């Protein structure tokens, strides 16, 4: 564990951010699985929105976001 006060604070913030990121990735996977189980226009919009949010937060690369949305659209159509 860090001894310096600022390093301790930074470590605590890193833990919080990692928890937040993992929760958001989990929510992304959940929406995608919900769409794959029952493809519908409404679930496609929700999954697409979740993918866009994950991309805007820097959790996934833009090419992965585009690829995931294309695959979902192919399953819809």
ABEGO torsion letter per residue (X at the ends): XBABAAAAAAAAAAAAAAAAAAAAAAAAAAAAAAAAABBBAAAAAAAAAAAAAAAAAGABBAAAAAAAAAAAAAAAX
